[in-house]
Amino acid sequence: MKRSKINSLLNSKEVNYSVCVKGWVRSFRNNQFIALNDGSCLATLQVVVGLDLLDEATLKQITNGAAISVEGMLVASQGKGQLVEVNAQKIEILGTCDSEAYPLQLKNKPSLEYLREHAHLRFRTNVFGAIFRVRHSLAFAIHKFFNEKGFVYLNTPIITASDAEGAGEMFRVTTLPFEQTPKTDTGEINFEEDFFGRSTNLTVSGQLEAELGAMALGEVYTFGPTFRAENSNTTRHLAEFWMIEPEVAFNTLTDNMDLAEDCIQYLINYVLEHNMDDINFLAQRLEEEEKQKPTQERSEFGLIEKLRIVVDNKFERITYTEAIEILRGSKPNKKKKLSREGARGPFSKKLNHPDTRGGFLNI
């Protein structure tokens, strides 16, 4: 029998037909009710196991995290919490789960810090499942947005000699041995003996190639991995991330701002339309974390409210000079509590030297 995904069964308007589902056990209550998840959605599908269906040895293998295959009848649920359930007629153990290697129990919700140190457990949690389904939707929506606007997608080099206007510190790529690195007569590294015959690095931006493409194709964009060797352990610095870079011939600054605003609103709307269950879960998780903070540090709005504000309103547009004046007049600046580290240098220098040309303020 062909496998059905759980998200399609939970949204099914028909019942009383045979199905086959495969997934991982989230819980097994009273040796009768299995909560099964296959990663297609946040929710689980309840599988009802007859008391005489399985022997004792098989029952003991149905632990949290075990992979199973279930064949049975999809019926209207008799209990609360779900509209449909599967009355199991056949259950096959596809893989057991060692509770020592995968210690994911319902009573012990792993913290994000714990998951950072135990990477093999991340994807089995609701948090990371929701995050990566949202990330998938965003990646798909990015291509959908630019395709609908007639842009051409460019795959720019990941290994390059370009520093993209000095956008950040770069990771060097080399095949030269570190123990006996060949040197020139002046004592510098002899890159002529390297794979590419010159110094090369992981890219910090696909901008240069995208600009070349825009001069022939008109409207192009890149979306791929970029790398920054900035050893700064903050929420605003990443060693590796994926970046969107559109380049458009003949655009004005206003055209660029329109494109950026349209793109952000399009992506958020797409996720709100296609991933609302995941967004609701993440909003609830964020609310729980906010309650652990002091009152004065809690966010004024919830996650969904913040997203709605972005998609339901026009963006305010100000010049660089106006932004500097707002920052100068802000309470944190008057109390000397404003962050002094900008994106490209000490923030204090930015305050003392406002730029009257307009554009984006990078903070």
N, C-alpha and C positions, 0 to 999 in steps of 0.2 A: 504494500500500500504506500502511495506517495505521501511524504511528510507534509504536514500543514504547520505554518508558523502560528505561534500563540496569539500574536497581535491580530491576525486575520480571524481567528476563531472567536476571540473576545468581541470583535466587531461584527460577527456573523448574525444575520437576521433569521437564519434557518437553524433548526435543531433536528434531532432524531436522525442523524446520519453518521456513518462510520468514519473515524478519523485516525490518523497516526501522528503523534507528537513526540518530539525528542528534545530533551533539555536537561537542566541540572536541578537537583532537588534543593529547594530553599528551606523546607521544613517537612516533617512527617509526624502527624499527630495521631495518637491512639492506634497506630498500625493500620490506619484506615484512610486518612486524608493527606495527600501529597500536594504541596504547593510547588508547582513546576514553572521554571523560567528558562527561556531559550535565548534571551538577549535581544529579541525583536522589539520589546517594549519594557516598560518599567513593571507592569503588573505581572502577577503569576496566574497560572491556570490551575484550578483545583481538580485533582484526579482522585476519584473515589475508588478505593480498593476493597473488593469483597473479602470477607473474613476467611474464606476458604480458597482464595485465588492463589496465594503464595505460601511456600513452606517457610519454616522458621529460619533456615539459613539465608534465604533470599531476603526476608524481611530485615535481617541484621545488616545487610549490605546497602539498604536504602537509608543512607545518612546524608546530612547536609553536604552539598557539593557533589554527590554522586551523579553520574550521567546515566540516564535511563531512556528507553524507548517504550512508548505506551500506545497500544491499539485498543480502541474502544468506541463507545457511542457518545457523541456530543448531545447533551440533553439540557433542558432548562434546569437551573440549579434549585434545589429544595432549601438551601440555606441562605443566610445573609452574606452580603459582601461581594457577590458575583452573580451575573445573569445566567451564565452557562457553566457547565462542568463536564468532565469526561468520566463516564462509568467504564472503568478499565476491564478489558476482557483478556488482555495479555500484557505482561510487563517483562521487559528484558533489561538486565543490568549491562550497560555498555562500558562503564568504568566506575570503580569504587573510589572513594575519597578518604584519604588518611587525615583524620582530624588534627594530627600533630603537624603535618605539612601545610594544611589549609585550615587554620584555626578560626573559621568564620562561624560563630555561633550567634543565634538570635539574641541571646542575653548579653553578649559582649560586643557592642558596636565599636569597630576599630576606629580610632581617631585618624585624622588626615596625617598627622605626624607619624603615626605607626605605619600607615600605608606608604609613606615616603621611604621607609626603611625596608618594607616587605613588598617589593614591586609585583611579585607573582600573585598577590591577593587583590590588587587594585580593581581589576576588571570584574571581579566577582561581587563587588559592592554596588549598591544602588547608586551611590554618588558618582562613581566613575562610569557606570553604565549610562546614566543620564547625561553626563558631561560629554562623553564621546558620541552619543547619538546626536546631541545638539551640535557638536563640532562637525560631524558628518554633514548635517543639514546645512550648516553655514558654508562649508566648502562647496557643496553642490549649488547653493544659492548664489555664491560668488560667480561661478561660471555661467549660471543661468542669467544673472543680471547683465553681465557684460555681453553675453551672446545676444540677448534681446536688443541691446543697444548697438549691435553691429561691430563690436570690438574683435580683434584677432588676438588669440592667446599665444604668447611667446614663451618658450622654455629657454631661459637664459642660463649661461654656464654657472655651475656650482664651484668649480675650480677655476680661478681667474687670476690675472696679474693686476686687475683694476682695483683701486681702493675706493671707487665711487665717491669722489670729492671728500675723501677722508671721513667717511660716515662713522667710523669706529675702529677700534683696534682689531687686527685680523689674526686668524689662526693660520699659521704657515703650513703648507703641504709640501712634503719632500720625500724623496726616496734615499737621500744621502744618509750614511750611517752617522749616528750621534757620537760614537766612540772615536772614530777617525774621520771627522768631517774634512773634506778637501778644502784647502785654503789657497788664495792667490798670493802673489809675491808681496802684496801689501797687508797680508794677514786677514783679509775678508773671506767670507765663505765663497767658494768657487761654484756658482750655480750652473756653470757651463757643463759640469759633470752630472747635473741633476736630470731627472726624467724629461722635463720640459726645456732644459737648457737655460732657465732663468728662474727668478724667484716667483713663486706662485702661492696663492692663499685660498681659503674658503671665502666665498662671496659675502659681502656685507649688503649688497644691493644688486638688482638686475637693471638698474636705472640706465646705465650707459647703453646697453644693447636695446633696451626698450625705446630710448630716444632715437636710435638709428632706425628701428622698425617703424616708428611713427612718421619719420620723414619719407617713408615710401608707402606705408599701408594706411596712414591717416590716424587710426585709432587702435591702439594695442594695449595689452596689459600683461603683467607677469604675476604669478602666484606660486610661490615656492619657498624652499628653506633658505634662510639667511643666518649668518653666524657673526657674533660679536664677542671678541676676547676681552670684555670689560669685566674685571674681577670685582663686581659690586653686588653684594648679596641683598638686593632690595626687590620689591615687587615690580619695579619698573625696568629691571635689567635681566635679560635672558641671554644665555650663551647661544641658544638656537631657537629660532621661531620662524613661522611662515608669514610672509609679507605680501600684501597686494600693492602693486605699483602700476597704475594706468599712466600712459603717455598719449597725449592727443595733440595733433598738429592744429594750429590756428585757434586754440582755446585762449580765452581771456581768463583773468584771475576769477572773475565772477562765474565763468563756465566751470572752472575747476571746483569752486566751492559748491556749485549746484550738483556736480557729479558726485562729490564726496557725501553731500547730504542725502541725495537720492539713494546712493549705495547703502549707507548705514540704515536708513529707514526700510529699504527693501529687505535687507538681511534680517532685521529684527522682526518685521512683519512675517517673513517666511517661517521663522522659527516659532513664532506665536501661533501660526496656523497649523504647523505640522508637528510640533513637539510640545504641545501644551501640558501633557502629563508630566514630562520631564521637567519643564519649567516650573510647574506647580510644586513638584517634589523639591527642586533646588531652592525655590522661594521659601518653603517651609524649613528646610535645613538651614538656610541663611538666617531666618528669623530666630531659630533656636540658638544659633551662635551669637546673634545680636543680644540676646537676653543675658548672655554671660558677661557682656561688657558693662562698664559704668554707664549710667544714664546719659551723661553728657557726651559720650562717645558713640552712642547708638545712631544709626541712620534714620533720617526723618521719614524715608519712604521704603517700602518693601521692594523686592526685586521686580515684580510685575508692574508695580506703579512706576518705577524708574524707566522700564522699557516702554510703557505706554506714553510717558512724558516725551520720550525721544521721538516716537513715531507720530504723535498727535500734534506736535508743535513745530513751527519753523525755527531754524537755528538763528541765534543772534549773531550778527556779524559786526565786528569792530576792528579798527586798525591796531597795529602794534602799539602805537603811541597811546591810544585810548586804554588798551590793556595795561600798560605800564602805570598810567594814572590811577586806574582802579586798584591795582596792587599797592601803589603808594598810599592810597587812602584806606586800605583795608585794616581792620583791627589787628590781625596777626602781624602785619608789617609795623604798625605803630607800637606794638608790644615787643617787637623784635623777635617774633616767633615764626616768621615766614622762612620756609626752607631756603637755604642759601646755595643749593646746588642745582643748577639748571642743566639742560640737556647737553650743552656744549661748553660749559664753563661756569665759573662762579656767578651765582644769580645776582649778587650785589653789583657786579659790573653792568649787567643788563639794566638794572634800575637806574644807574647813573648815566647810561648812554642809550636813551630811547631811540628807536629806529622809526623814522617818519615815512618810510616807504610803504607801510601797510603789509599785509600778509598774515601768516600764521605765527602765533607765539608758542614757542616750544618750552614747556615747563614740566 
